[in-house]
Amino acid sequence: MTEAGRRPLIIGSGIAGLYVALRCRELGLRPTIVTKARLEESNTRYAQGGIAAAIGTDDSPRIHLEDTVKAGDELVDRAAARILTSEAPARIADLVRNGVPFDTADGRIALGREAAHSRFRTLHAGGDATGLSIEEALKRRVLDAGVEARERTVLRALRPGTRDGPVAVLSNADGKDVEYSTAGPVVLATGGAGSLYRQSSNPSIATGEGVAIAFRAGALLTDMEFIQFHPTAFCREGAPRFLITEALRGEGAVLRNEAGDRFMTRVHRDAELAPRDIVARAIDREIVTSGHPCVYLDATALPRDLLFARFPSVCHFLSTYGLDPSRDQIPVAPVAHYMIGGVTTDLEGRTSLQGLYAAGEVASTGVHGANRLAGNSLLEGLVFGERVARQLLHPAIGGPRVPDRTVELSLPTGGGRPEEVEEFEQVRTTLWEEVGIVRSAEGLASAVEQFERLVNVLQPTRSDTMPGPVANAALTAWLIARAASIRTESRGAHYRSDWPKRRPQWRVHVGLRLRPPRGHSG
């Protein structure tokens, strides 16, 4: 193995990035991990809902697999899901070994239940602080293991490199002091794009640059139309869209509209524990019909001691707004939460570009299908992060399958105009209004046109000039809107009012790829 092959560069410090870095170090590699904010700042930190694994006495990986496939609305890659669910218990054991303090009851790890799960299989740490507990434990182990970690370092571009991998163009957070990494394996663990939406549960850093940069470099993308909306985020004017964990509904909290009616019993046989896409659309429908800005999560039937012991973060947040969930109903509305699609990978994390790997939310393994099962996102970062680390130790030629339908797109030639701050807000508003919970041909066409125009004027005209954050945001938004306009049906997290039914001919994955320049031979 070459010197470069022993020094992987990992971009991102959520659960996938930290775990890949730690496992690389344990396997004898010398990784470097870079992140555009603090090492601990990622989507993982804010994950309240827990991590799923079939470790209960009445559960099995096979049952977990079937729940995952059912939630994914006929688009789950069964091979990927089988790996996810069968390797889950071993990865949970790794977290315990690395100091994650999972909650226990009677000497055993306590298990909760979330929407679309047929068993109690969700592990929590610190009640609703699971992501924070995992992030802090892995961060400590990464630093203790001597992994080189660089904060406030941003991936700006991927350039052609060697057989070992691409050249990563890096800079500090304000875009200065550009440097070029030695060509070697690069692992994208840059997370999702939720904060490209005006209403989102994600931190501000989740803007999808990894997708835009990989696409510009020629990487294949898949399933970009599937953006999951979490049904219940705190909704009050002037307040942050704080996530109200699904586990509250798992404990028995119910949803009521402005009139006090428990509407989910009319929508789905599992009521509040129906798949997330169904609950999110039902809430959106109630909001649109009533004109009231939210619905209400009613947990007042639950014991107060249970609420404050099991959901300390939620209870503390609500108290800052004068609310006590044991007596007050919680105003909630859906928000953008999770990017299901992304950079296409195989089961070892290899992308279509040699030496480029992807893990976590930025990757599209096919494991979530059209709608992610709660608790499987943190798990995906661990399971496929382990496989990426082992692939880095013993690299082999391979890559993802080409999706059923692949569309080649040309980037606009570029206008090179300087970016303006308000253009980022324009992207967020357009995505929320036109490429949100309910979509239509007219709205998608308008969004595609707006994003394309923005990409066109912001795309640098010189090949040695790198796009800025707004250009990347507009490109990722354009890719989401293009994929959503291609899929003329409703499936999972993708719902179109003009095509409200699922269509058998669309039981396929949609790929997007940059069209090679004219005259390019390969």
Backbone torsions as a table, in degrees:
resi	resn	phi	psi	omega
1	MET	NA	140.8	-178.6
2	THR	-73.5	165.5	176.5
3	GLU	-58.5	-42.1	179.1
4	ALA	-61.9	-37.0	-177.7
5	GLY	-66.3	-19.1	178.5
6	ARG	-91.8	-1.2	-176.1
7	ARG	-126.9	70.4	179.5
8	PRO	-66.1	146.2	175.3
9	LEU	-104.3	122.0	-176.7
10	ILE	-110.5	123.8	-177.2
11	ILE	-103.9	107.5	178.4
12	GLY	119.7	145.9	-173.4
13	SER	-130.0	32.8	168.2
14	GLY	-80.6	-163.5	-176.0
15	ILE	-59.9	-39.7	-178.6
16	ALA	-66.7	-50.1	-178.3
17	GLY	-62.7	-45.6	-180.0
18	LEU	-64.9	-41.1	-177.2
19	TYR	-70.0	-41.2	176.7
20	VAL	-60.6	-44.3	-179.7
21	ALA	-61.0	-45.8	-179.1
22	LEU	-64.0	-46.1	-178.5
23	ARG	-67.1	-36.2	175.4
24	CYS	-58.9	-45.0	-179.3
25	ARG	-64.5	-41.5	179.2
26	GLU	-65.3	-28.0	-179.9
27	LEU	-87.7	1.7	175.9
28	GLY	97.7	4.1	177.0
29	LEU	-86.9	167.5	-178.9
30	ARG	-122.1	79.2	-175.9
31	PRO	-79.3	158.1	167.2
32	THR	-119.8	133.7	178.1
33	ILE	-115.3	131.1	178.5
34	VAL	-123.0	148.9	-179.4
35	THR	-148.2	145.8	-171.8
36	LYS	-80.7	-8.5	176.0
37	ALA	-126.7	-143.3	172.9
38	ARG	-76.0	158.3	-177.8
39	LEU	-58.7	-34.5	-175.4
40	GLU	-89.6	-0.4	-176.1
41	GLU	-92.3	110.2	-179.1
42	SER	-163.8	173.0	174.8
43	ASN	-60.5	-34.4	-178.6
44	THR	-53.8	-42.0	-176.1
45	ARG	-56.7	-30.4	-173.4
46	TYR	-100.9	7.1	-178.7
47	ALA	-77.0	110.2	-178.3
48	GLN	-89.2	-32.4	-162.9
49	GLY	-70.7	-18.4	177.5
50	GLY	105.2	-173.0	-177.2
51	ILE	-130.8	134.8	-173.0
52	ALA	-94.3	140.7	173.4
53	ALA	-163.5	141.1	-177.5
54	ALA	-84.0	81.5	179.3
55	ILE	-116.7	-0.7	178.7
56	GLY	-76.1	157.4	-177.4
57	THR	-67.5	-24.0	-179.8
58	ASP	-100.5	11.4	-173.1
59	ASP	-119.0	169.3	176.1
60	SER	-159.9	157.6	174.9
61	PRO	-56.0	-32.1	179.3
62	ARG	-64.3	-42.7	179.3
63	ILE	-67.5	-40.7	176.4
64	HIS	-60.7	-41.0	177.2
65	LEU	-59.3	-48.4	-177.2
66	GLU	-64.6	-37.0	176.2
67	ASP	-64.6	-39.8	178.7
68	THR	-64.1	-44.6	-179.5
69	VAL	-65.3	-42.0	-179.7
70	LYS	-63.6	-44.1	-179.8
71	ALA	-64.5	-30.8	-175.6
72	GLY	-77.7	2.2	170.5
73	ASP	56.6	50.0	172.8
74	GLU	70.2	16.4	178.5
75	LEU	-120.2	2.9	-178.9
76	VAL	-70.4	135.9	171.1
77	ASP	-77.6	108.6	-173.5
78	ARG	-62.8	-34.3	179.3
79	ALA	-63.4	-43.2	178.6
80	ALA	-66.5	-42.2	-179.2
81	ALA	-67.3	-33.8	178.1
82	ARG	-66.3	-40.2	175.6
83	ILE	-63.3	-46.6	-179.0
84	LEU	-55.5	-50.5	-173.2
85	THR	-78.6	-32.5	-178.7
86	SER	-76.8	-30.9	-179.2
87	GLU	-91.6	-4.4	-177.4
88	ALA	-58.1	-49.4	-178.3
89	PRO	-57.8	-39.2	179.4
90	ALA	-65.9	-37.0	179.4
91	ARG	-71.9	-33.2	174.4
92	ILE	-63.7	-41.3	176.4
93	ALA	-60.0	-37.1	176.7
94	ASP	-62.5	-42.3	178.9
95	LEU	-62.9	-42.0	176.8
96	VAL	-60.4	-45.1	178.7
97	ARG	-59.4	-31.8	-178.1
98	ASN	-92.5	10.5	169.2
99	GLY	94.8	14.0	176.6
100	VAL	-75.3	121.1	-174.8
101	PRO	-87.7	76.9	-179.6
102	PHE	-62.9	145.0	179.1
103	ASP	-65.5	144.2	-178.2
104	THR	-127.1	160.9	173.6
105	ALA	-144.7	125.4	-179.3
106	ASP	55.1	38.5	175.6
107	GLY	81.7	2.3	179.6
108	ARG	-122.7	155.3	176.0
109	ILE	-60.4	128.0	-179.8
110	ALA	-76.3	141.8	-178.2
111	LEU	-121.8	133.5	175.2
112	GLY	-110.8	176.3	179.9
113	ARG	-126.3	137.0	177.4
114	GLU	-125.0	177.0	-172.3
115	ALA	-57.6	139.1	175.4
116	ALA	70.7	6.4	172.0
117	HIS	-93.2	136.5	178.5
118	SER	-91.4	-4.8	-179.6
119	ARG	-136.0	162.4	170.0
120	PHE	-79.8	107.7	-176.2
121	ARG	-143.8	11.6	-177.8
122	THR	-97.0	120.9	179.1
123	LEU	-90.9	144.0	178.0
124	HIS	-129.2	157.8	174.6
125	ALA	-135.2	124.1	-176.1
126	GLY	67.3	35.2	-178.0
127	GLY	69.6	-109.6	-178.5
128	ASP	-98.9	23.7	178.8
129	ALA	-112.4	34.9	-174.8
130	THR	-61.2	-50.2	-178.8
131	GLY	-59.6	-42.9	178.9
132	LEU	-61.0	-44.1	-179.1
133	SER	-63.5	-42.5	179.2
134	ILE	-66.8	-45.7	-178.9
135	GLU	-58.7	-46.4	-177.5
136	GLU	-67.2	-40.7	-179.4
137	ALA	-64.9	-46.2	-179.5
138	LEU	-68.3	-37.0	177.4
139	LYS	-59.7	-46.5	179.4
140	ARG	-59.6	-44.5	-177.8
141	ARG	-67.3	-38.7	178.5
142	VAL	-61.5	-46.4	-179.1
143	LEU	-69.0	-40.3	178.9
144	ASP	-63.8	-30.3	-179.2
145	ALA	-79.0	-3.9	177.7
146	GLY	81.8	20.0	177.2
147	VAL	-68.9	132.3	175.1
148	GLU	-68.8	123.2	-178.0
149	ALA	-125.9	128.1	-179.0
150	ARG	-121.5	117.8	179.2
151	GLU	-91.4	165.0	179.8
152	ARG	50.4	42.2	177.9
153	THR	-124.0	124.2	-168.9
154	VAL	-112.1	134.6	170.7
155	LEU	-75.4	124.3	-178.6
156	ARG	-104.6	-32.6	-178.3
157	ALA	-165.7	162.4	170.5
158	LEU	-118.8	125.7	-178.0
159	ARG	-115.8	156.5	177.9
160	PRO	-54.3	138.1	-177.3
161	GLY	-127.4	-120.7	-179.0
162	THR	-122.6	-171.9	175.6
163	ARG	-61.5	-28.0	-177.8
164	ASP	-72.6	-27.4	179.9
165	GLY	158.5	176.1	-178.0
166	PRO	-79.3	167.2	170.5
167	VAL	-87.7	127.8	178.3
168	ALA	-97.3	124.7	177.3
169	VAL	-91.9	120.9	-174.5
170	LEU	-120.6	155.3	172.4
171	SER	-149.7	170.9	171.5
172	ASN	-75.3	174.5	-168.7
173	ALA	-64.2	-23.9	179.8
174	ASP	-93.0	9.3	174.0
175	GLY	87.4	3.8	-179.0
176	LYS	-98.0	175.0	176.3
177	ASP	54.6	54.5	179.9
178	VAL	-67.0	139.0	177.1
179	GLU	-139.4	164.2	-177.7
180	TYR	-121.7	123.0	-179.9
181	SER	-72.8	154.9	171.7
182	THR	-62.9	135.3	-179.6
183	ALA	-58.5	125.8	-179.2
184	GLY	-173.4	-180.0	-178.2
185	PRO	-62.2	135.4	178.4
186	VAL	-120.8	131.5	178.1
187	VAL	-111.6	114.5	173.5
188	LEU	-80.0	119.5	173.6
189	ALA	-135.9	47.2	-168.8
190	THR	-85.5	0.0	175.9
191	GLY	79.8	-162.0	-170.8
192	GLY	-100.2	-158.8	-173.8
193	ALA	-133.0	23.5	-173.1
194	GLY	-59.6	-35.2	-175.9
195	SER	-79.5	3.4	167.2
196	LEU	-71.9	-12.9	176.0
197	TYR	-94.5	143.6	-177.4
198	ARG	-60.4	-35.3	176.4
199	GLN	-112.5	116.5	-173.2
200	SER	-151.0	150.9	173.8
201	SER	-90.1	-6.7	-172.1
202	ASN	-84.2	155.7	171.4
203	PRO	-68.5	163.1	-172.6
204	SER	-63.9	-19.2	-177.8
205	ILE	-77.4	-10.5	-175.2
206	ALA	-84.7	76.4	-173.7
207	THR	-116.7	10.3	170.5
208	GLY	73.7	21.2	-179.9
209	GLU	-60.8	-35.1	-178.2
210	GLY	-57.1	-40.2	178.6
211	VAL	-65.2	-48.1	-177.9
212	ALA	-62.0	-44.4	-177.5
213	ILE	-67.1	-42.6	178.7
214	ALA	-64.1	-40.1	179.5
215	PHE	-63.3	-45.0	178.8
216	ARG	-60.2	-32.4	-179.7
217	ALA	-79.2	-6.6	177.2
218	GLY	104.4	5.2	-179.1
219	ALA	-71.6	146.1	176.7
220	LEU	-76.2	137.8	174.8
221	LEU	-114.7	154.0	178.6
222	THR	-141.5	145.3	170.0
223	ASP	61.5	34.2	-177.2
224	MET	-68.1	-16.3	-179.6
225	GLU	-73.6	-17.1	-173.0
226	PHE	-92.6	98.6	174.2
227	ILE	-111.8	122.7	-178.0
228	GLN	-87.7	134.2	177.3
229	PHE	-106.1	124.8	178.0
230	HIS	-78.0	133.6	-173.6
231	PRO	-67.8	-30.3	-166.9
232	THR	-129.2	97.1	168.9
233	ALA	-119.7	148.2	-179.1
234	PHE	-56.8	133.3	-175.1
235	CYS	-127.8	101.3	173.4
236	ARG	-150.6	135.7	-176.8
237	GLU	-57.5	130.0	178.9
238	GLY	86.6	-6.9	-179.4
239	ALA	-100.6	151.6	175.0
240	PRO	-66.0	153.9	179.6
241	ARG	-82.6	70.1	-177.8
242	PHE	-70.3	130.8	-178.2
243	LEU	-68.7	132.3	173.2
244	ILE	-104.9	103.7	-166.8
245	THR	-53.5	144.0	177.4
246	GLU	-61.2	-23.7	-179.9
247	ALA	-61.2	-25.7	175.0
248	LEU	-61.7	-41.8	176.1
249	ARG	-69.3	-32.3	175.7
250	GLY	-62.7	-29.4	178.5
251	GLU	-84.7	-8.9	175.8
252	GLY	123.9	-0.1	176.3
253	ALA	-65.7	147.3	-177.0
254	VAL	-123.2	160.8	179.6
255	LEU	-101.1	134.3	177.9
256	ARG	-130.3	146.9	176.0
257	ASN	-85.6	-175.8	-176.0
258	GLU	-57.4	-31.5	-178.9
259	ALA	-82.6	-1.7	-179.5
260	GLY	89.0	6.1	-177.7
261	ASP	-81.6	132.3	175.8
262	ARG	-82.2	89.8	-167.5
263	PHE	-77.3	-23.4	-174.9
264	MET	-67.1	-22.4	178.5
265	THR	-66.4	-21.4	177.7
266	ARG	-88.6	-12.7	-171.7
267	VAL	-95.8	-41.8	-172.3
268	HIS	-151.8	147.3	-178.0
269	ARG	-63.0	-25.5	177.8
270	ASP	-91.3	3.2	176.3
271	ALA	50.1	-123.5	-176.2
272	GLU	-64.9	-16.6	-179.9
273	LEU	-101.1	20.3	171.5
274	ALA	-68.6	163.4	176.3
275	PRO	-53.2	151.4	-172.4
276	ARG	-57.2	-39.4	-177.7
277	ASP	-62.9	-37.5	-179.5
278	ILE	-68.7	-44.1	-179.9
279	VAL	-66.3	-42.8	-179.5
280	ALA	-61.8	-43.6	179.8
281	ARG	-68.4	-36.3	178.5
282	ALA	-63.9	-41.6	177.7
283	ILE	-65.8	-44.2	178.7
284	ASP	-58.7	-40.6	179.3
285	ARG	-63.7	-41.6	177.7
286	GLU	-62.8	-40.8	-179.7
287	ILE	-65.7	-45.5	-179.5
288	VAL	-64.8	-44.0	-177.5
289	THR	-65.6	-43.3	-174.6
290	SER	-85.1	-24.3	-173.8
291	GLY	78.5	-1.2	177.9
292	HIS	-83.8	140.6	-171.2
293	PRO	-72.4	-6.1	-175.1
294	CYS	-158.0	173.1	164.5
295	VAL	-116.4	-172.8	-173.7
296	TYR	-131.1	135.1	173.8
297	LEU	-94.7	119.5	-174.0
298	ASP	-106.3	106.9	178.3
299	ALA	-112.1	16.0	-172.6
300	THR	-69.3	-15.8	178.4
301	ALA	-82.1	-9.7	-179.1
302	LEU	-85.9	147.6	179.1
303	PRO	-60.6	138.4	-178.4
304	ARG	-60.6	-40.9	-179.4
305	ASP	-60.8	-40.2	178.1
306	LEU	-62.9	-46.3	-177.9
307	LEU	-58.9	-46.8	-174.4
308	PHE	-78.0	-25.8	176.9
309	ALA	-81.5	-38.1	-174.2
310	ARG	-86.0	-29.3	-174.7
311	PHE	-130.0	59.6	-176.0
312	PRO	-63.7	-38.2	-178.8
313	SER	-66.4	-45.0	179.0
314	VAL	-62.7	-46.2	-177.7
315	CYS	-64.0	-39.7	178.4
316	HIS	-64.8	-44.8	179.2
317	PHE	-60.1	-47.4	-178.1
318	LEU	-62.2	-33.7	-178.6
319	SER	-63.8	-28.2	178.8
320	THR	-69.5	-14.0	176.5
321	TYR	-112.3	18.0	175.0
322	GLY	74.0	21.2	-177.6
323	LEU	-110.9	141.5	174.7
324	ASP	-123.5	112.0	-173.7
325	PRO	-63.4	-14.8	177.0
326	SER	-77.2	-14.6	178.7
327	ARG	-130.7	-20.1	-175.7
328	ASP	-113.9	140.7	172.8
329	GLN	-77.8	148.1	-172.6
330	ILE	-102.0	121.0	177.6
331	PRO	-71.6	125.4	-176.2
332	VAL	-136.6	157.3	175.0
333	ALA	-155.3	158.7	-179.6
334	PRO	-70.7	153.4	175.3
335	VAL	-142.4	157.3	173.1
336	ALA	-64.2	136.7	-169.3
337	HIS	-133.7	-41.5	-169.6
338	TYR	-150.1	135.0	176.8
339	MET	-92.2	108.9	-177.3
340	ILE	-74.8	-43.0	179.0
341	GLY	-81.8	-173.7	179.3
342	GLY	157.1	-149.4	-178.8
343	VAL	-75.1	122.1	-174.4
344	THR	-66.8	130.9	177.0
345	THR	-130.2	163.6	169.4
346	ASP	-91.8	-167.8	-174.7
347	LEU	-75.5	-5.7	177.1
348	GLU	-109.5	9.2	178.5
349	GLY	83.6	5.7	179.6
350	ARG	-77.3	136.0	176.1
351	THR	-94.8	-173.4	178.8
352	SER	-77.4	-7.1	177.2
353	LEU	-105.2	125.3	-177.1
354	GLN	-60.4	131.5	178.6
355	GLY	84.9	-2.7	176.0
356	LEU	-107.3	125.8	179.9
357	TYR	-118.8	161.8	176.0
358	ALA	-144.0	144.0	-179.8
359	ALA	-148.7	149.1	179.5
360	GLY	85.8	-152.6	-171.5
361	GLU	-65.5	-28.1	-180.0
362	VAL	-70.5	-19.1	-176.7
363	ALA	-90.4	149.6	171.2
364	SER	-114.3	96.2	178.5
365	THR	-88.6	-15.6	-173.7
366	GLY	88.1	-0.3	-173.6
367	VAL	-71.8	-23.8	-177.7
368	HIS	-96.4	-12.2	-178.2
369	GLY	61.7	-129.1	-178.6
370	ALA	-97.9	-3.6	-175.4
371	ASN	-163.1	115.1	-174.8
372	ARG	-72.2	136.0	172.6
373	LEU	-76.3	133.7	-179.1
374	ALA	-54.0	139.7	177.5
375	GLY	87.8	-8.9	-178.1
376	ASN	-89.6	-9.6	-176.6
377	SER	-75.7	-50.3	175.8
378	LEU	-59.8	-39.0	-180.0
379	LEU	-62.3	-42.2	-179.9
380	GLU	-59.4	-41.6	179.0
381	GLY	-59.8	-37.0	179.1
382	LEU	-74.1	-52.9	-173.4
383	VAL	-62.5	-49.0	-178.0
384	PHE	-81.7	-21.3	171.7
385	GLY	-63.9	-40.4	175.6
386	GLU	-60.5	-41.8	-177.4
387	ARG	-70.6	-35.0	175.9
388	VAL	-64.0	-46.0	-178.7
389	ALA	-59.8	-42.3	179.6
390	ARG	-69.1	-33.1	176.1
391	GLN	-68.0	-36.0	177.1
392	LEU	-66.1	-33.2	178.4
393	LEU	-70.2	-41.7	-178.9
394	HIS	-128.5	76.9	-175.4
395	PRO	-62.0	142.2	176.4
396	ALA	-138.5	151.4	179.3
397	ILE	-70.1	136.3	178.1
398	GLY	173.2	-176.2	179.7
399	GLY	171.1	173.6	-174.3
400	PRO	-73.5	157.6	171.5
401	ARG	-69.9	150.9	174.8
402	VAL	-74.9	131.4	179.7
403	PRO	-58.9	164.2	-177.3
404	ASP	-58.7	-39.4	178.0
405	ARG	-129.5	116.1	-179.9
406	THR	-115.1	128.4	-179.2
407	VAL	-111.3	128.0	176.2
408	GLU	-92.0	131.6	-177.7
409	LEU	-119.8	143.9	176.5
410	SER	-101.2	135.4	174.2
411	LEU	-74.8	141.8	173.7
412	PRO	-56.5	153.3	-176.5
413	THR	-66.4	-27.6	175.2
414	GLY	105.2	141.6	177.4
415	GLY	-111.5	-23.5	175.2
416	GLY	74.4	13.6	180.0
417	ARG	-70.7	143.6	176.0
418	PRO	-60.0	147.5	-179.6
419	GLU	-75.6	151.5	175.0
420	GLU	-121.3	140.6	-173.5
421	VAL	-57.4	-41.8	-175.4
422	GLU	-66.1	-17.3	178.9
423	GLU	-68.2	-29.9	175.5
424	PHE	-64.5	-41.3	177.7
425	GLU	-67.1	-31.1	175.5
426	GLN	-62.8	-42.5	177.1
427	VAL	-60.2	-47.6	-176.3
428	ARG	-62.7	-42.9	-179.0
429	THR	-67.3	-44.3	-178.7
430	THR	-64.4	-43.2	178.4
431	LEU	-60.5	-45.2	-177.7
432	TRP	-64.8	-42.0	-174.1
433	GLU	-81.4	-32.9	-172.6
434	GLU	-112.5	-20.2	-177.3
435	VAL	-128.6	41.7	-173.9
436	GLY	-101.9	-137.8	-174.8
437	ILE	-65.7	-39.8	176.9
438	VAL	-121.9	129.5	-175.0
439	ARG	-122.5	161.9	176.8
440	SER	-147.7	162.3	-179.7
441	ALA	-59.5	-42.9	-177.9
442	GLU	-64.1	-46.6	-179.2
443	GLY	-66.1	-40.3	179.6
444	LEU	-66.1	-39.7	178.6
445	ALA	-63.0	-40.8	178.1
446	SER	-63.9	-42.8	-179.6
447	ALA	-64.9	-45.4	179.3
448	VAL	-57.3	-44.0	-178.9
449	GLU	-63.7	-44.0	-179.1
450	GLN	-64.8	-45.1	-178.7
451	PHE	-67.2	-39.2	-179.5
452	GLU	-64.2	-40.6	178.9
453	ARG	-64.1	-40.7	-179.5
454	LEU	-67.9	-43.8	176.7
455	VAL	-59.7	-40.2	-176.6
456	ASN	-61.6	-45.6	-175.7
457	VAL	-79.2	-21.2	-177.2
458	LEU	-97.9	-17.3	-178.5
459	GLN	-64.5	124.8	-179.3
460	PRO	-60.1	146.2	179.6
461	THR	-86.1	-21.6	-179.4
462	ARG	-100.9	138.9	-177.0
463	SER	-68.9	-21.0	180.0
464	ASP	-91.7	3.9	176.5
465	THR	-105.2	132.0	-174.6
466	MET	-97.7	143.1	178.8
467	PRO	-61.4	149.6	177.0
468	GLY	-89.2	-178.9	-175.8
469	PRO	-63.9	-34.4	179.4
470	VAL	-71.4	-39.2	176.7
471	ALA	-62.0	-40.6	176.8
472	ASN	-66.0	-41.3	178.6
473	ALA	-62.0	-44.8	-179.9
474	ALA	-64.4	-38.0	179.6
475	LEU	-66.7	-46.1	178.1
476	THR	-61.1	-42.6	177.8
477	ALA	-62.2	-40.4	178.4
478	TRP	-61.9	-41.3	179.7
479	LEU	-65.7	-39.9	176.5
480	ILE	-62.2	-47.1	-177.7
481	ALA	-67.3	-39.4	178.5
482	ARG	-62.3	-45.9	179.4
483	ALA	-62.7	-40.4	-179.9
484	ALA	-66.4	-32.7	178.8
485	SER	-74.7	-27.5	179.5
486	ILE	-71.9	-40.1	-175.3
487	ARG	-81.6	99.4	-177.3
488	THR	-91.9	66.4	175.4
489	GLU	-165.5	177.7	170.5
490	SER	-117.0	129.2	-178.7
491	ARG	-154.6	127.0	177.2
492	GLY	55.7	-128.5	-176.2
493	ALA	-74.9	-6.8	-179.8
494	HIS	-101.8	111.8	-178.6
495	TYR	-125.8	126.1	178.1
496	ARG	-117.8	126.5	-179.2
497	SER	-67.0	-25.5	179.6
498	ASP	-87.0	-13.7	174.9
499	TRP	-135.6	71.1	-168.9
500	PRO	-76.5	-7.0	-177.8
501	LYS	-107.7	155.1	172.3
502	ARG	-74.9	139.5	-177.7
503	ARG	-119.3	128.1	-176.2
504	PRO	-55.5	-36.2	-177.5
505	GLN	-68.6	-11.9	178.6
506	TRP	-101.6	19.3	172.2
507	ARG	-80.0	59.5	-175.4
508	VAL	-142.0	163.0	175.4
509	HIS	-101.0	140.4	-179.4
510	VAL	-103.7	122.7	177.9
511	GLY	-104.2	149.8	175.5
512	LEU	-126.3	135.1	-179.0
513	ARG	-142.6	145.7	176.4
514	LEU	-70.0	129.6	178.0
515	ARG	-70.1	127.6	-179.9
516	PRO	-61.4	148.5	177.1
517	PRO	-57.9	151.2	-179.9
518	ARG	-59.6	131.9	-179.3
519	GLY	91.3	-4.6	179.3
520	HIS	-72.3	131.9	-173.1
521	SER	-92.5	-9.9	-179.7
522	GLY	176.4	NA	NA
